[in-house]
């Protein structure tokens, strides 16, 4: 399985917007179109298309530490989605590891946060398997906040494999 992250472009925009979740997952995640629009208005946000070979299979949105409200070196992964047709095949884990590796290329990266709905048990188990630890529910959003330090990430493959 060759998974890669690529820039969001006019050429892959429609494929990203057309990605689908399982019916019960729609309550857990904003649409990719909304996320891309949001990123166009905020220079701290990074969007990535997730590819398997040459096919778009997912999308990720994360925030760099440019927001003055965050501690220096703090990244936040806002959205991660894999198309329903290919879920359960390891693509999500590989994609998230690629995002984490991208973030960890910044020597100032100190903490990486990810948020999810507290009742999303699958997300809780998935993120914990990579080393994320829950720190509590954000009262403003009602979402669970989990954090990992770069040195504590549980990689499934050596870092040189990226």
N, C-alpha and C positions, 0 to 999 in steps of 0.2 A: 504494500500500500504506500503510494507516494502522495503525501499530504503536504501542501504548501500554503503559505499566506501570500496574498497579492493585494496591491492597491485596488481600491474601488475606482472604476473608470466608467466612462460612457458605454464601453464595450461589454462590461459585465454587470452593469446596473440592473437591467431587466431580469437577468438570471438570478441576481440576489433578491430582488423584490418578489420574484415568483417562488422562492423557497417556501416550504410549508412545514408546519409543526403538526404533531398529533393533536387531535381535537382537545384533549384535556390540558395541553400545554399553552394554549393561547392566552390563558389568564396569567401566565407567569412571565410573559415577555412582550415588550413593545414591538411593533412591526419593524422590519428592516428599513422600509421607506421612511418611517418616522425617525429612526436612528440616524440614517444618512442625512436627512434634513437637519436634525439636531447638530450633527457634526459639522455641517456647512456653516453653522453660526458660532462655533466655538473652536478656536485654534488649539485648545488643549486636547481635543478629542481626536482619536485615531481610528479609522475604519479599515478593516481588512476583509477581503473575500477569502473564504476557505475553499481550496481546490483539492480534488482527488484527481491526479493526473491533469487532464485539461477540462474537467467538469466542475462547475461551481456546486459545492455541497453544503456551504454554511457561511456564516457571517459572524464577525466579532467587532465590538466597539469598546475601546478603553480610553481612559483619561490619564494624561501625563501630569506630572507635578507642577503645572503652571498656575494652578488655582491658589490664590493667597490664603484660602481657608484651610488648606491641607498642610500637614507637616512636610518639610523638604524631603524629597526622595520617596514620596507616597504616590503610588499608582492605584487606579481603581478600574477593574474590569466591569464595565456596565452591562454588556450584552454578549452572550455566546449562544449561537444556535446552529444546529445541524439539521438538514432537511429530514423530514419524517421517513422518507424512502431509504435512507442509509443509516438511521440511528441503530445503535447496538452493535456496531462493527468496529469500534475503537477509534473512529474518526474524531470524535469529540475530545477524547483524551490526547490524541496526537496534536490536534489543533491547539488545545489549551497549552500543551507543553511548548509549542512553537511560539505562542503569544508570550508565555513566561520567559522563554529564551530571548525574545526580542526585547522585552522589558529589562531583563538582566544584563543586556549589553550596555545599559546606562550604569556606570560605576557608582552613581549617586543613589541608585534604587535601594531603598531600605525596607519598605513594606509594600505588599500588594494586597489590595482588598478586592473582594468580590461579594456581591449582594444577591440575595434570592428570597423568594417568599418563604416564610417560616414553615409552611405546610408542604413544601416541595422536598419530600424525603429523598428522591432520586438525586437532586442537586446537592443536598447536604452530604450524602454518602460519596458522591463523585468528587466534590471539592475536598472533602476530608481525606480522600485517598491520595491526593496530591500534597497534603500537608496543611491545608487551610484549617484554621481553628476559629470557631464561632466566638465572637466578642460581644454579641448582643443585638437586639432589635433596634434599629434606628427609629426613634419616635416620629420623625418627620415623614418617613416613607413607609414605615411598617415592615420594612424588609430586614432580614437577618444579615448581619455584617460578619464576614469571616476574613481572616488575614493570615498571610504567610510571609515570612522573611525569606529573601532569596536563598540563603544558606540552608533553609529548612525544607525546601521543595523536595518532594519525593518523585524523582524522575523515573520513568519506566525504561529509559535508555540512557547511555552515557551522553554527556553534554556535547561531546565531539560529533555525535551523530546528527546534529541539526543541519 
